[in-house]
Amino acid sequence: MLNDFALNLPKMLLSGLLALAPVTLPSLAQAAPKTTPVVQASSQAPAADALTPLNPNPDKLALPETLNIDLNQALTLEQAIEVAIRNNIGLQISELQLQQAQAQLRQVQAQLYPTLTFQASIGQNTTPGGQPAYLPLNFQQQLSLQQQQQQQTQQQLLAQQLAASSLLNTQVQRLQQRFQGPQLTAFSDQQNLELQQQLQQLQNSASQAATPPNVTRITLAPVNQLNYRNFFTNLFGATAGATANAALVMNYTLFAGGGRSAAIQAARDQVRLSELEVQRQLQQLILDVTNDYYLAQQAKVQVQIAEAAVANAQVTLRDATAFEQAGIGTLLDVLTAEVNLANAQQNLNQARNLEITTRRQLAQRLNVNQMVDVAIAERVEPAEKWSLSLEDSILLAYQNRVELEQQLLRRRIALSNRQLALATTRPQLSLFASGNMLDKVTDDLGPRFGYGVGLQMQLALFDGGNARASAARQEALAASAEEQYANQKDSIRLEVETAYINLKANEKNIATAQTAATQATEGLRLARLRFQAGVGTQQEVTNAEANLTQAQGNLLAAILDYNRSLAALKRAVGYPERTGLGGRQ
């Protein structure tokens, strides 16, 4: 009974390998709708609570204090891709760069609107002599203050002149009334004295009326830096002369020589370029996770094959020992069986070590919590067939590969930057308007208002050739993008052709390896029967075991190589059904 089990074990393993459910992946033959490219998760994404233990540590700078590895978290390929999309750091960085590009676009689009600025200030300072020195706002406000001061001086002088003139008229009339009449023929000494005094008063009044008063002109002294002591002291009236000012300024660029529209277009293209970069990172991540998953699958099945080889070697050693004890076998057969068992055990240890290593590599790719070690849930089975021809596959790749559109966008960005550089040599026309209010807080006059409006034109006459040099640099970048586009197109075609050829070759290898594995299983069964019947040798059994192990490994390699080629072919054509990419718009 045990012999029958040992003989049938390789066949049972082979039938188990060939009876697995295929990996479900969307077909590329279905055309994707032409929508705005958006990163989409798989349609067969697992429940969120099922993948919660696979989240990375929220604090990316923290190190785990304890480490307990859970080997029971088995994942399918679709689940592994979903976890990688959610946790991959490189993809998150690309999404942050996309947000930066979108913010940059909003910043550039702000040039389409006018700028409005409000300014207000209040303060006071004094000169070394104690004379108030007001905080000047601009030259026009200082000139207004000086004109007001001159008007006050002129009004004071005019009032003094009118008062002196009125006094002179009164005195003259009195003299005329007093000294009129023919009876006054001679003057006494007392009358002469009074006449002289009145004449002296008239002379003083005339001199006072003709001489302007001595008025000290107030000048605006330079502004000294205020500190918290004198500012609040002067502000609350300890010293007269505080001033308040408010201004509202509007500015709008009417014509920028084409630079504004070029900057906005370059920012929009940069946003689109960042979107495509996110999709490119997503496509590459899917391929990397798929390859790592298949590698872990291969290591897992290699362990099963190695375990079957050890079981076969143990059966052979038991038979050789029984024959040697019965006297119909030799000690050499026993020693040979022991060596084969030791080699099979060593291969099993190496296969187990490779399985652990590949699982840790997959866990690192998924960026899962450091206390989790993922396992493989799916069994090895050939994936679905590729329904497109080589020519159709190449055309689909030209339509969907984001790298081609990225090169076109880089060319457009370079041309927009060239236009932006040349705009600095063209006239710049802007509209400005402003309104301001000035008030001297300590006087009895009300606030004074002013405004300004006008157009401003600016033209750079000579910049040393800077603008032309920058434009020439952008032209070179545009030409480089064109060359890279042609090179990328050739590379994409080579990727598609290589993956397609490998896919067809591995598809044939699967059929060949299946036949070889079936024949090797039957050969081992016949070799054991011959050896047990005494008509065969131990060497025949050993060779049959080695042939079966090799045939099973070849079948496993053929299936996984086919799956890898299919994954590479999907990546080469751009995963249109997974990333939501259609044809370029």
C-alpha positions in Angstrom: 0.0 0.0 0.0 2.8 2.4 0.9 4.6 1.5 -2.4 1.4 2.4 -4.4 1.2 5.7 -2.6 4.8 6.5 -3.4 4.4 5.6 -7.0 1.2 7.7 -7.4 2.4 10.8 -5.5 4.2 12.5 -8.5 1.1 11.8 -10.6 -1.1 13.2 -7.9 1.0 16.4 -7.7 1.0 16.9 -11.4 -2.8 16.5 -11.7 -3.1 18.9 -8.8 -1.0 21.5 -10.6 -3.1 21.1 -13.8 -6.5 21.3 -12.0 -6.1 24.8 -10.6 -8.5 27.7 -11.3 -7.1 30.3 -13.7 -6.1 33.8 -12.5 -8.9 36.2 -13.5 -7.6 39.3 -15.3 -9.5 41.6 -17.6 -9.1 41.0 -21.3 -7.3 43.6 -23.4 -9.5 42.8 -26.4 -12.3 45.0 -24.9 -11.9 48.6 -25.8 -11.7 51.0 -22.8 -14.0 54.0 -22.8 -12.3 57.3 -23.7 -12.6 59.1 -20.4 -10.3 61.3 -18.4 -7.4 59.0 -17.2 -8.1 58.1 -13.6 -6.3 55.6 -11.4 -8.8 52.9 -10.7 -8.7 49.9 -8.4 -9.4 46.4 -9.6 -13.1 45.4 -10.1 -12.5 42.4 -7.9 -11.0 44.3 -5.0 -11.4 42.6 -1.7 -13.3 44.0 1.2 -11.6 46.9 3.1 -11.8 45.1 6.4 -10.1 42.0 5.0 -7.0 44.0 4.0 -6.8 46.2 7.1 -4.0 44.1 8.7 -1.9 44.8 5.6 -1.8 48.5 6.0 1.6 50.0 6.7 2.4 51.8 9.9 0.7 55.2 9.8 3.8 56.8 11.3 6.4 56.3 8.6 9.2 57.4 10.9 8.4 54.9 13.7 10.2 51.6 14.2 8.4 48.6 15.6 9.1 47.7 19.2 8.0 44.1 18.8 7.9 42.0 15.7 5.5 39.1 15.3 5.4 37.6 11.8 2.0 36.2 10.8 2.4 33.5 8.1 -1.3 32.9 7.6 -2.2 36.1 5.6 -2.7 34.5 2.2 -3.4 36.8 -0.7 -4.6 36.3 -4.3 -2.9 38.2 -7.1 -5.7 40.7 -7.4 -5.6 41.3 -3.6 -1.9 41.8 -3.8 -2.3 44.4 -6.6 -5.0 46.2 -4.5 -2.7 46.3 -1.5 0.2 47.6 -3.5 -1.8 50.4 -5.1 -3.0 51.5 -1.7 0.4 51.3 0.1 3.1 51.9 -2.5 5.2 54.9 -1.5 6.4 55.7 -5.1 2.8 55.9 -6.2 1.9 58.2 -3.3 4.8 60.5 -4.2 3.6 60.7 -7.8 0.1 61.6 -6.6 1.6 64.4 -4.4 3.5 65.7 -7.4 0.2 65.8 -9.3 -1.3 67.9 -6.5 1.6 70.2 -6.7 1.1 70.6 -10.4 -2.6 71.3 -9.9 -1.8 74.0 -7.3 0.8 75.5 -9.7 -1.9 75.7 -12.4 -4.2 77.6 -10.0 -1.4 79.9 -9.1 -0.6 80.7 -12.8 -4.3 81.2 -13.6 -4.4 83.9 -10.9 -2.7 86.2 -13.4 -6.0 86.5 -15.3 -7.4 88.6 -12.4 -6.4 92.0 -11.1 -4.6 92.4 -7.8 -6.2 94.6 -5.1 -4.1 95.8 -2.1 -5.1 97.7 1.0 -2.6 99.5 3.2 -3.1 101.4 6.4 -0.8 103.1 9.0 -0.9 105.4 12.0 2.1 106.9 13.8 4.1 109.9 14.8 7.7 110.9 15.5 9.5 114.1 16.6 12.6 115.9 15.5 15.5 116.4 17.9 14.2 119.9 18.6 10.8 118.7 19.6 9.0 119.7 16.4 6.6 117.0 15.2 7.8 115.0 12.2 4.9 113.2 10.6 5.2 109.9 9.0 5.2 110.8 5.3 3.3 108.6 2.9 4.4 110.0 -0.4 5.6 113.2 -2.1 2.1 114.4 -3.0 1.0 114.3 0.6 4.0 116.3 1.8 3.4 118.9 -0.9 -0.3 119.2 0.2 0.8 119.9 3.7 3.2 122.6 2.7 0.6 124.3 0.5 -1.8 124.3 3.4 0.8 125.9 5.6 1.5 128.7 3.1 -2.2 129.5 2.8 -2.5 129.9 6.5 0.5 132.3 6.6 -0.9 134.4 3.8 -4.3 134.7 5.5 -2.6 135.9 8.7 -0.5 138.5 6.9 -3.6 139.8 5.1 -5.5 140.2 8.4 -2.7 142.2 9.9 -2.5 144.5 6.9 -6.3 145.2 7.1 -6.1 146.0 10.8 -3.2 148.5 10.3 -5.0 150.2 7.4 -8.2 150.7 9.5 -6.2 152.2 12.3 -4.4 154.7 10.0 -7.7 155.8 8.5 -9.2 156.5 12.0 -6.2 158.5 13.1 -6.1 160.7 10.0 -9.8 161.5 10.3 -9.3 162.5 13.9 -6.4 164.8 12.9 -8.4 166.3 10.2 -11.3 167.1 12.6 -9.1 168.6 15.2 -7.0 170.9 13.2 -9.6 172.1 10.8 -10.8 175.8 10.7 -9.3 179.2 10.2 -9.1 180.0 13.9 -6.1 177.8 14.2 -3.3 180.1 13.3 -0.7 179.1 15.8 0.1 176.0 18.0 1.0 176.0 21.6 3.7 173.7 23.0 1.2 171.3 24.4 -0.5 170.9 21.0 2.8 170.5 19.2 3.6 167.6 21.6 0.3 165.8 21.0 0.7 166.3 17.2 4.1 164.7 17.3 2.8 161.7 19.3 0.0 161.1 16.9 2.3 161.3 13.9 4.7 158.8 15.6 1.8 156.3 16.1 0.8 156.7 12.4 4.4 155.9 11.4 4.5 152.8 13.6 1.2 151.5 12.3 2.3 152.1 8.7 5.6 150.2 9.4 3.7 147.3 11.1 1.3 147.1 8.2 4.1 147.1 5.6 6.3 144.5 7.4 5.2 140.8 7.2 5.3 138.8 10.4 8.2 136.5 11.1 6.6 133.0 10.6 8.8 129.9 10.9 8.2 127.5 8.1 7.5 123.9 9.2 9.5 121.3 7.2 8.9 117.6 7.2 11.8 115.9 8.9 12.9 112.3 8.0 11.0 109.6 9.7 12.7 108.1 12.8 12.1 104.5 13.7 9.3 104.2 16.2 9.5 102.1 19.3 6.9 100.9 21.7 7.5 103.8 24.1 7.3 106.9 22.0 4.7 105.4 19.7 2.1 104.9 22.3 3.0 108.1 24.1 2.5 110.2 20.9 -0.5 108.1 19.9 -2.5 109.0 23.0 -1.8 112.8 22.7 1.2 113.4 24.9 2.8 115.1 21.8 0.8 116.6 19.0 1.3 115.6 15.3 0.0 112.0 14.9 -1.1 111.1 11.3 -3.2 108.3 9.9 -3.2 107.0 6.3 -5.1 104.4 4.3 -4.6 103.5 0.6 -6.3 101.1 -1.8 -4.3 100.0 -4.9 -5.5 98.0 -7.9 -3.2 96.7 -10.7 -4.1 94.6 -13.7 -1.9 93.5 -16.6 -3.7 94.1 -19.9 -1.0 92.7 -22.3 2.0 90.6 -21.3 3.4 89.9 -24.8 1.9 86.4 -24.9 3.7 85.3 -21.7 0.6 84.9 -19.6 -1.2 82.5 -21.9 2.0 80.6 -22.5 2.5 80.2 -18.8 -1.0 78.9 -18.3 -0.7 76.4 -21.1 2.6 75.1 -19.8 1.0 74.7 -16.3 -2.0 72.8 -17.8 0.4 70.5 -19.8 2.4 69.9 -16.6 -0.8 68.8 -14.8 -1.6 66.4 -17.6 2.1 65.1 -17.5 1.8 64.5 -13.8 -1.5 62.6 -14.3 0.2 60.4 -16.9 3.2 59.8 -14.6 0.8 58.5 -11.9 -0.6 56.1 -14.4 2.8 55.0 -15.6 3.8 54.3 -12.0 0.6 52.4 -11.5 1.2 50.2 -14.6 4.8 49.5 -13.6 3.7 48.7 -10.1 1.2 46.2 -11.4 3.8 44.4 -13.4 6.3 44.4 -10.5 3.7 42.9 -8.1 2.7 40.3 -10.7 6.2 39.2 -11.2 6.9 39.0 -7.5 3.7 37.1 -6.9 4.6 34.6 -9.7 8.1 34.2 -8.2 6.6 33.4 -4.8 4.2 31.0 -6.5 7.1 29.2 -8.2 9.0 28.9 -5.0 6.0 27.5 -3.2 5.5 24.8 -5.9 9.2 24.1 -6.0 8.9 23.2 -2.3 6.1 20.7 -3.2 8.2 19.2 -5.9 11.1 18.9 -3.6 8.9 17.2 -0.9 7.7 14.7 -3.5 11.3 14.0 -4.6 12.3 13.4 -0.9 9.3 11.0 -0.6 10.4 9.1 -3.7 14.0 8.9 -2.5 12.8 7.5 0.9 10.8 4.8 -1.0 13.8 3.9 -3.1 16.0 3.7 0.0 13.5 1.5 1.8 13.3 -0.9 -1.2 17.1 -1.0 -1.6 17.6 -1.8 2.1 15.0 -4.5 1.9 16.6 -6.1 -1.1 20.1 -5.9 0.5 18.8 -7.6 3.7 17.1 -10.3 1.5 20.5 -10.9 -0.2 19.3 -10.0 -3.7 20.6 -6.4 -3.5 24.0 -4.9 -2.9 25.3 -2.4 -0.3 26.2 -0.1 -3.2 22.5 0.3 -4.0 21.7 1.2 -0.5 24.5 3.8 -0.4 23.4 5.3 -3.7 19.8 5.6 -2.4 21.0 7.3 0.8 23.0 9.8 -1.3 20.0 10.5 -3.5 17.8 11.0 -0.4 20.4 13.4 1.1 20.5 15.4 -2.1 16.7 15.6 -2.3 16.6 16.7 1.3 19.1 19.5 0.6 17.1 20.6 -2.4 14.0 20.7 -0.2 15.8 23.0 2.3 16.9 25.3 -0.4 13.4 25.4 -1.9 11.9 26.3 1.5 14.5 29.0 2.0 13.7 30.5 -1.4 10.0 30.4 -0.6 10.5 32.5 2.6 12.8 34.9 0.7 10.3 35.5 -2.2 7.4 36.0 0.2 9.4 38.7 2.1 10.2 40.3 -1.2 6.5 40.4 -2.1 5.7 41.8 1.3 8.3 44.6 0.8 6.8 45.4 -2.6 3.3 45.6 -1.1 4.7 47.9 1.7 2.6 46.1 4.3 2.9 46.3 8.1 6.3 45.0 9.2 4.6 42.4 11.5 2.9 40.7 8.5 4.4 38.2 6.1 2.1 37.4 3.2 1.5 34.0 1.8 0.3 32.8 -1.6 -3.4 31.8 -1.9 -3.6 30.9 -5.6 -2.3 27.8 -7.2 -0.3 27.7 -10.4 -2.4 27.6 -13.6 -1.9 29.1 -17.0 -3.7 32.5 -17.4 -6.1 33.3 -20.1 -5.1 33.4 -23.8 -4.1 36.5 -25.7 -6.7 37.1 -28.4 -5.0 39.9 -30.4 -2.5 39.5 -33.2 1.0 41.0 -33.0 0.0 43.8 -35.3 -3.1 44.7 -33.3 -1.1 44.5 -30.1 1.5 47.0 -31.4 -1.3 49.4 -32.5 -3.0 49.1 -29.2 0.3 49.9 -27.5 0.8 53.0 -29.6 -2.7 54.1 -28.6 -2.5 53.6 -24.9 1.1 53.9 -23.7 1.4 57.0 -21.6 5.1 57.4 -22.3 4.4 58.6 -25.9 1.9 61.2 -24.7 4.4 62.3 -22.0 7.0 63.1 -24.7 4.5 65.1 -26.7 3.6 67.0 -23.5 7.2 67.7 -22.8 7.6 69.1 -26.3 4.6 71.4 -25.8 5.8 72.6 -22.4 9.2 73.5 -24.0 7.5 75.5 -26.7 5.3 77.3 -24.2 8.4 78.1 -22.1 10.0 79.4 -25.3 7.0 81.7 -25.9 7.3 82.8 -22.2 11.0 83.7 -22.6 10.4 85.8 -25.7 7.5 87.6 -24.0 10.0 89.5 -21.8 11.3 91.3 -25.0 7.8 92.5 -25.9 5.9 95.5 -24.5 4.1 95.0 -21.2 0.9 97.1 -20.7 -0.8 97.3 -17.3 -3.6 99.4 -15.8 -3.3 100.8 -12.3 -5.7 102.7 -10.0 -5.3 103.9 -6.4 -7.1 105.9 -3.8 -5.6 107.2 -0.5 -6.7 109.1 2.6 -4.4 111.2 4.9 -5.5 112.7 8.2 -3.6 114.7 10.8 -5.2 113.3 14.0 -4.2 116.3 16.3 -5.5 119.2 14.1 -9.0 120.4 13.5 -9.0 119.7 9.8 -10.8 116.7 8.3 -9.0 113.9 6.3 -7.8 114.6 2.8 -8.4 112.2 0.0 -6.6 111.5 -3.3 -6.7 109.1 -6.2 -4.6 108.0 -9.2 -5.4 106.1 -12.3 -3.5 105.4 -15.5 -1.7 103.0 -17.9 1.8 101.8 -17.6 3.9 100.4 -20.4 7.2 98.7 -20.0 9.6 97.5 -22.7 13.0 95.9 -22.2 15.4 97.5 -24.7 18.4 95.3 -23.9 18.9 92.3 -21.7 22.2 91.0 -22.9 20.7 88.2 -25.0 19.2 86.5 -22.0 15.7 86.0 -23.5 17.0 84.7 -26.8 19.3 82.3 -25.1 16.5 81.0 -22.9 14.3 80.6 -26.0 17.0 78.7 -27.8 17.4 76.4 -24.8 13.6 75.6 -24.9 13.8 74.9 -28.6 16.6 72.4 -27.9 14.4 70.7 -25.3 11.5 70.5 -27.7 13.7 68.9 -30.3 15.0 66.4 -27.7 11.5 65.5 -26.8 10.8 64.7 -30.5 13.8 62.4 -30.7 12.8 60.7 -27.4 9.3 60.2 -28.8 10.7 58.4 -31.8 13.0 56.3 -29.6 10.2 55.5 -27.2 8.0 54.3 -30.0 10.7 51.9 -31.2 11.2 50.7 -27.6 7.5 50.1 -27.1 7.3 48.1 -30.3 10.2 45.9 -29.2 8.6 45.3 -25.8 5.4 44.2 -27.5 7.1 41.9 -30.0 9.4 40.4 -27.3 6.5 39.7 -24.9 4.3 38.3 -27.7 7.0 36.0 -29.0 7.8 34.7 -25.5 4.0 34.2 -24.9 3.6 32.0 -27.9 6.8 30.1 -27.2 5.8 29.4 -23.6 2.3 28.4 -24.7 3.9 25.6 -26.7 6.3 24.7 -23.9 3.3 24.1 -21.6 1.9 21.4 -23.9 5.4 19.8 -24.3 6.1 19.9 -20.5 2.7 18.4 -19.7 3.5 15.4 -22.0 7.0 15.0 -20.5 5.7 15.1 -16.9 3.1 12.4 -17.7 5.7 10.2 -19.4 8.2 10.7 -16.5 5.5 9.7 -14.0 4.8 6.5 -15.9 8.5 5.9 -16.4 9.1 6.0 -12.6 6.2 3.6 -12.0 7.6 1.1 -14.5 11.2 1.4 -13.2 9.9 0.6 -9.7 8.0 -2.4 -10.9 11.1 -3.7 -12.8 13.3 -3.1 -9.7 10.8 -4.9 -7.4 10.5 -7.8 -9.9 14.3 -8.1 -9.9 14.6 -7.4 -13.6 15.6 -3.7 -13.2 18.4 -1.9 -11.4 18.5 0.7 -8.7 20.1 3.1 -11.2 17.0 3.0 -13.4 14.8 4.0 -10.5 17.2 6.8 -9.6 17.2 8.1 -13.2 13.4 7.9 -13.4 13.1 10.0 -10.2 15.5 12.6 -11.5 13.6 12.7 -14.8 10.2 13.2 -13.0 11.6 16.0 -10.8 13.0 17.8 -13.8 9.8 17.3 -15.9 7.7 18.7 -13.0 10.1 21.7 -12.7 9.9 22.3 -16.5 6.1 22.2 -16.4 6.1 24.7 -13.5 8.6 27.0 -15.3 6.6 26.8 -18.6 3.3 27.8 -16.9 4.8 30.7 -14.9 6.9 31.9 -17.9 3.7 32.0 -19.9 2.0 34.0 -17.1 4.9 36.4 -16.9 4.9 36.9 -20.7 1.2 37.7 -20.6 1.8 40.2 -17.8 4.6 41.8 -19.7 2.5 42.0 -22.9 -0.3 43.7 -20.9 2.2 46.2 -19.6 3.6 46.8 -23.0 0.1 47.7 -24.4 -0.7 49.9 -21.4 -3.3 48.1 -19.2 -6.2 50.2 -20.8 -8.9 48.3 -18.9 -7.2 48.6 -15.5 -6.1 52.3 -15.5 -9.1 53.7 -17.3 -7.0 54.8 -20.2 -8.5 55.0 -23.7 -7.0 56.4 -26.8 -5.3 59.8 -26.5 -7.7 62.6 -26.8 
